[in-house]
């Protein structure tokens, strides 16, 4: 697997935040899906902000708390963030 188990478990648990129906049911399916959409893992919300700005997303008016609520941003229990571009 390319992604750590904690990342995969977070995505499996929270995926319906971004998708109407689950796109993965197992850790292996989650890993394949995240690889396919080139999901990124960041150490903190500042890195997420930099990534989204570089991607051309207008987040200038958003606070760090607002960024955590963006559908594509998943908070990992260890303090990192997973960003899934669907």
VMD Tcl script that builds the backbone (N, CA, C; Angstrom):
set m [mol new atoms 258]
animate dup $m
set s [atomselect $m all]
$s set {name element resname resid chain x y z} {
  {N N UNK 1 A 0.830 -1.190 0.000}
  {CA C UNK 1 A 0.000 0.000 0.000}
  {C C UNK 1 A 0.870 1.248 0.000}
  {N N UNK 2 A 0.403 2.237 -0.708}
  {CA C UNK 2 A 1.151 3.495 -0.796}
  {C C UNK 2 A 0.846 4.413 0.388}
  {N N UNK 3 A -0.411 4.439 0.831}
  {CA C UNK 3 A -0.816 5.318 1.924}
  {C C UNK 3 A -0.830 4.541 3.241}
  {N N UNK 4 A -0.510 5.246 4.325}
  {CA C UNK 4 A -0.508 4.623 5.642}
  {C C UNK 4 A -1.931 4.230 6.044}
  {N N UNK 5 A -2.023 3.233 6.907}
  {CA C UNK 5 A -3.327 2.723 7.324}
  {C C UNK 5 A -4.194 3.816 7.954}
  {N N UNK 6 A -3.615 4.692 8.763}
  {CA C UNK 6 A -4.396 5.757 9.400}
  {C C UNK 6 A -5.020 6.696 8.366}
  {N N UNK 7 A -4.315 6.928 7.278}
  {CA C UNK 7 A -4.832 7.765 6.188}
  {C C UNK 7 A -6.004 7.052 5.515}
  {N N UNK 8 A -5.819 5.781 5.223}
  {CA C UNK 8 A -6.863 4.995 4.554}
  {C C UNK 8 A -8.101 4.875 5.420}
  {N N UNK 9 A -7.909 4.622 6.709}
  {CA C UNK 9 A -9.051 4.503 7.621}
  {C C UNK 9 A -9.815 5.819 7.717}
  {N N UNK 10 A -9.090 6.922 7.757}
  {CA C UNK 10 A -9.735 8.243 7.805}
  {C C UNK 10 A -10.567 8.456 6.551}
  {N N UNK 11 A -9.985 8.136 5.395}
  {CA C UNK 11 A -10.725 8.324 4.143}
  {C C UNK 11 A -11.963 7.436 4.111}
  {N N UNK 12 A -11.836 6.179 4.485}
  {CA C UNK 12 A -12.988 5.270 4.470}
  {C C UNK 12 A -14.107 5.794 5.364}
  {N N UNK 13 A -13.749 6.286 6.532}
  {CA C UNK 13 A -14.737 6.766 7.496}
  {C C UNK 13 A -15.401 8.065 7.039}
  {N N UNK 14 A -14.651 8.938 6.363}
  {CA C UNK 14 A -15.132 10.280 6.037}
  {C C UNK 14 A -15.494 10.493 4.566}
  {N N UNK 15 A -15.351 9.473 3.718}
  {CA C UNK 15 A -15.502 9.680 2.276}
  {C C UNK 15 A -16.859 10.239 1.858}
  {N N UNK 16 A -17.903 9.967 2.616}
  {CA C UNK 16 A -19.222 10.461 2.222}
  {C C UNK 16 A -19.361 11.969 2.429}
  {N N UNK 17 A -18.381 12.586 3.049}
  {CA C UNK 17 A -18.316 14.050 3.133}
  {C C UNK 17 A -18.126 14.622 1.728}
  {N N UNK 18 A -17.398 13.900 0.891}
  {CA C UNK 18 A -17.066 14.361 -0.454}
  {C C UNK 18 A -17.893 13.677 -1.542}
  {N N UNK 19 A -18.265 12.426 -1.310}
  {CA C UNK 19 A -18.982 11.645 -2.325}
  {C C UNK 19 A -20.342 11.205 -1.798}
  {N N UNK 20 A -21.341 11.182 -2.677}
  {CA C UNK 20 A -22.691 10.774 -2.264}
  {C C UNK 20 A -22.743 9.305 -1.870}
  {N N UNK 21 A -21.973 8.492 -2.571}
  {CA C UNK 21 A -21.902 7.057 -2.274}
  {C C UNK 21 A -20.448 6.700 -2.009}
  {N N UNK 22 A -20.220 5.688 -1.190}
  {CA C UNK 22 A -18.826 5.279 -0.941}
  {C C UNK 22 A -18.121 4.885 -2.239}
  {N N UNK 23 A -16.871 5.311 -2.361}
  {CA C UNK 23 A -16.069 4.945 -3.532}
  {C C UNK 23 A -15.119 3.801 -3.201}
  {N N UNK 24 A -15.025 3.471 -1.906}
  {CA C UNK 24 A -14.162 2.373 -1.457}
  {C C UNK 24 A -14.768 1.749 -0.211}
  {N N UNK 25 A -14.572 0.432 -0.085}
  {CA C UNK 25 A -15.094 -0.265 1.087}
  {C C UNK 25 A -14.003 -0.946 1.894}
  {N N UNK 26 A -12.833 -1.111 1.310}
  {CA C UNK 26 A -11.728 -1.767 2.008}
  {C C UNK 26 A -10.514 -0.846 1.984}
  {N N UNK 27 A -9.530 -1.172 2.813}
  {CA C UNK 27 A -8.299 -0.387 2.812}
  {C C UNK 27 A -7.638 -0.432 1.443}
  {N N UNK 28 A -7.661 -1.602 0.801}
  {CA C UNK 28 A -7.041 -1.750 -0.515}
  {C C UNK 28 A -7.740 -0.882 -1.555}
  {N N UNK 29 A -9.076 -0.875 -1.532}
  {CA C UNK 29 A -9.827 -0.042 -2.473}
  {C C UNK 29 A -9.567 1.438 -2.212}
  {N N UNK 30 A -9.496 1.816 -0.942}
  {CA C UNK 30 A -9.214 3.209 -0.590}
  {C C UNK 30 A -7.837 3.606 -1.104}
  {N N UNK 31 A -6.856 2.724 -0.924}
  {CA C UNK 31 A -5.501 3.000 -1.385}
  {C C UNK 31 A -5.479 3.201 -2.904}
  {N N UNK 32 A -6.131 2.306 -3.634}
  {CA C UNK 32 A -6.185 2.411 -5.095}
  {C C UNK 32 A -6.851 3.720 -5.521}
  {N N UNK 33 A -7.956 4.062 -4.861}
  {CA C UNK 33 A -8.672 5.286 -5.213}
  {C C UNK 33 A -7.799 6.516 -4.963}
  {N N UNK 34 A -7.156 6.563 -3.811}
  {CA C UNK 34 A -6.327 7.719 -3.476}
  {C C UNK 34 A -5.123 7.841 -4.412}
  {N N UNK 35 A -4.566 6.707 -4.810}
  {CA C UNK 35 A -3.473 6.724 -5.790}
  {C C UNK 35 A -3.979 7.272 -7.122}
  {N N UNK 36 A -5.148 6.774 -7.562}
  {CA C UNK 36 A -5.716 7.208 -8.847}
  {C C UNK 36 A -5.976 8.705 -8.893}
  {N N UNK 37 A -6.437 9.277 -7.786}
  {CA C UNK 37 A -6.736 10.720 -7.820}
  {C C UNK 37 A -5.585 11.546 -7.246}
  {N N UNK 38 A -4.441 10.903 -7.037}
  {CA C UNK 38 A -3.220 11.568 -6.583}
  {C C UNK 38 A -3.445 12.404 -5.321}
  {N N UNK 39 A -4.102 11.807 -4.349}
  {CA C UNK 39 A -4.351 12.486 -3.081}
  {C C UNK 39 A -3.021 12.825 -2.413}
  {N N UNK 40 A -3.024 13.933 -1.693}
  {CA C UNK 40 A -1.817 14.425 -1.042}
  {C C UNK 40 A -2.004 14.427 0.472}
  {N N UNK 41 A -0.924 14.163 1.198}
  {CA C UNK 41 A -0.943 14.216 2.655}
  {C C UNK 41 A -0.026 15.362 3.089}
  {N N UNK 42 A -0.532 16.204 3.991}
  {CA C UNK 42 A 0.219 17.365 4.456}
  {C C UNK 42 A 0.378 17.326 5.968}
  {N N UNK 43 A 1.483 17.874 6.439}
  {CA C UNK 43 A 1.807 17.858 7.862}
  {C C UNK 43 A 0.931 18.803 8.683}
  {N N UNK 44 A 0.511 19.912 8.084}
  {CA C UNK 44 A -0.313 20.868 8.822}
  {C C UNK 44 A -1.181 21.668 7.853}
  {N N UNK 45 A -2.084 22.465 8.417}
  {CA C UNK 45 A -3.042 23.202 7.595}
  {C C UNK 45 A -2.358 24.286 6.772}
  {N N UNK 46 A -1.221 24.788 7.228}
  {CA C UNK 46 A -0.473 25.788 6.441}
  {C C UNK 46 A -0.006 25.180 5.113}
  {N N UNK 47 A 0.446 23.927 5.150}
  {CA C UNK 47 A 0.853 23.244 3.913}
  {C C UNK 47 A -0.350 23.046 2.996}
  {N N UNK 48 A -1.502 22.736 3.581}
  {CA C UNK 48 A -2.729 22.577 2.789}
  {C C UNK 48 A -3.044 23.894 2.093}
  {N N UNK 49 A -2.951 24.993 2.827}
  {CA C UNK 49 A -3.240 26.318 2.266}
  {C C UNK 49 A -2.306 26.615 1.093}
  {N N UNK 50 A -1.013 26.363 1.278}
  {CA C UNK 50 A -0.049 26.600 0.202}
  {C C UNK 50 A -0.380 25.757 -1.025}
  {N N UNK 51 A -0.726 24.499 -0.805}
  {CA C UNK 51 A -1.063 23.594 -1.909}
  {C C UNK 51 A -2.285 24.099 -2.676}
  {N N UNK 52 A -3.324 24.486 -1.946}
  {CA C UNK 52 A -4.543 24.960 -2.602}
  {C C UNK 52 A -4.299 26.270 -3.352}
  {N N UNK 53 A -3.486 27.148 -2.776}
  {CA C UNK 53 A -3.146 28.394 -3.472}
  {C C UNK 53 A -2.389 28.098 -4.759}
  {N N UNK 54 A -1.422 27.193 -4.697}
  {CA C UNK 54 A -0.651 26.829 -5.894}
  {C C UNK 54 A -1.526 26.173 -6.947}
  {N N UNK 55 A -2.602 25.514 -6.506}
  {CA C UNK 55 A -3.523 24.867 -7.437}
  {C C UNK 55 A -4.479 25.876 -8.064}
  {N N UNK 56 A -4.382 27.142 -7.629}
  {CA C UNK 56 A -5.207 28.188 -8.222}
  {C C UNK 56 A -6.581 28.327 -7.599}
  {N N UNK 57 A -6.782 27.737 -6.432}
  {CA C UNK 57 A -8.072 27.831 -5.759}
  {C C UNK 57 A -8.080 29.118 -4.934}
  {N N UNK 58 A -9.156 29.875 -5.064}
  {CA C UNK 58 A -9.259 31.154 -4.363}
  {C C UNK 58 A -9.636 30.916 -2.905}
  {N N UNK 59 A -8.642 30.970 -2.040}
  {CA C UNK 59 A -8.874 30.738 -0.615}
  {C C UNK 59 A -8.401 31.920 0.218}
  {N N UNK 60 A -8.153 33.037 -0.431}
  {CA C UNK 60 A -7.592 34.203 0.241}
  {C C UNK 60 A -8.410 34.640 1.453}
  {N N UNK 61 A -9.721 34.576 1.347}
  {CA C UNK 61 A -10.605 35.030 2.425}
  {C C UNK 61 A -10.859 33.953 3.476}
  {N N UNK 62 A -10.305 32.773 3.303}
  {CA C UNK 62 A -10.602 31.660 4.199}
  {C C UNK 62 A -9.618 31.593 5.365}
  {N N UNK 63 A -10.159 31.341 6.552}
  {CA C UNK 63 A -9.314 31.135 7.735}
  {C C UNK 63 A -8.824 29.686 7.735}
  {N N UNK 64 A -7.903 29.375 8.630}
  {CA C UNK 64 A -7.441 27.987 8.740}
  {C C UNK 64 A -8.599 27.071 9.125}
  {N N UNK 65 A -9.493 27.554 9.972}
  {CA C UNK 65 A -10.661 26.744 10.358}
  {C C UNK 65 A -11.559 26.493 9.148}
  {N N UNK 66 A -11.743 27.521 8.301}
  {CA C UNK 66 A -12.534 27.353 7.083}
  {C C UNK 66 A -11.906 26.305 6.169}
  {N N UNK 67 A -10.585 26.342 6.051}
  {CA C UNK 67 A -9.886 25.382 5.193}
  {C C UNK 67 A -10.136 23.949 5.650}
  {N N UNK 68 A -10.211 23.744 6.946}
  {CA C UNK 68 A -10.442 22.398 7.490}
  {C C UNK 68 A -11.824 21.869 7.116}
  {N N UNK 69 A -12.737 22.770 6.750}
  {CA C UNK 69 A -14.104 22.380 6.398}
  {C C UNK 69 A -14.298 22.165 4.893}
  {N N UNK 70 A -13.292 22.482 4.095}
  {CA C UNK 70 A -13.389 22.274 2.644}
  {C C UNK 70 A -13.617 20.780 2.388}
  {N N UNK 71 A -14.549 20.461 1.490}
  {CA C UNK 71 A -14.933 19.069 1.263}
  {C C UNK 71 A -13.759 18.158 0.940}
  {N N UNK 72 A -12.779 18.678 0.211}
  {CA C UNK 72 A -11.650 17.845 -0.215}
  {C C UNK 72 A -10.598 17.647 0.871}
  {N N UNK 73 A -10.753 18.326 1.999}
  {CA C UNK 73 A -9.757 18.260 3.075}
  {C C UNK 73 A -10.268 17.355 4.198}
  {N N UNK 74 A -9.472 16.341 4.502}
  {CA C UNK 74 A -9.813 15.385 5.555}
  {C C UNK 74 A -8.794 15.511 6.678}
  {N N UNK 75 A -9.277 15.714 7.900}
  {CA C UNK 75 A -8.387 15.791 9.069}
  {C C UNK 75 A -8.053 14.378 9.527}
  {N N UNK 76 A -6.771 14.077 9.602}
  {CA C UNK 76 A -6.297 12.773 10.054}
  {C C UNK 76 A -6.085 12.860 11.568}
  {N N UNK 77 A -6.450 11.813 12.321}
  {CA C UNK 77 A -6.334 11.875 13.783}
  {C C UNK 77 A -4.951 12.235 14.313}
  {N N UNK 78 A -3.896 12.006 13.547}
  {CA C UNK 78 A -2.540 12.316 14.033}
  {C C UNK 78 A -2.128 13.768 13.773}
  {N N UNK 79 A -3.074 14.590 13.285}
  {CA C UNK 79 A -2.784 16.009 13.080}
  {C C UNK 79 A -2.462 16.387 11.644}
  {N N UNK 80 A -2.291 15.410 10.773}
  {CA C UNK 80 A -2.016 15.697 9.364}
  {C C UNK 80 A -3.345 15.889 8.622}
  {N N UNK 81 A -3.222 16.222 7.334}
  {CA C UNK 81 A -4.393 16.437 6.490}
  {C C UNK 81 A -4.232 15.694 5.180}
  {N N UNK 82 A -5.333 15.109 4.733}
  {CA C UNK 82 A -5.400 14.438 3.439}
  {C C UNK 82 A -6.231 15.320 2.525}
  {N N UNK 83 A -5.723 15.607 1.328}
  {CA C UNK 83 A -6.463 16.396 0.353}
  {C C UNK 83 A -6.740 15.491 -0.846}
  {N N UNK 84 A -8.034 15.329 -1.143}
  {CA C UNK 84 A -8.481 14.461 -2.234}
  {C C UNK 84 A -9.145 15.326 -3.280}
  {N N UNK 85 A -8.551 15.397 -4.458}
  {CA C UNK 85 A -9.175 16.139 -5.559}
  {C C UNK 85 A -10.010 15.195 -6.371}
  {N N UNK 86 A -11.316 15.343 -6.224}
  {CA C UNK 86 A -12.240 14.418 -6.886}
  {C C UNK 86 A -12.619 14.892 -8.268}
}
mol reanalyze $m
mol bondsrecalc $m
mol representation Tube
mol addrep $m
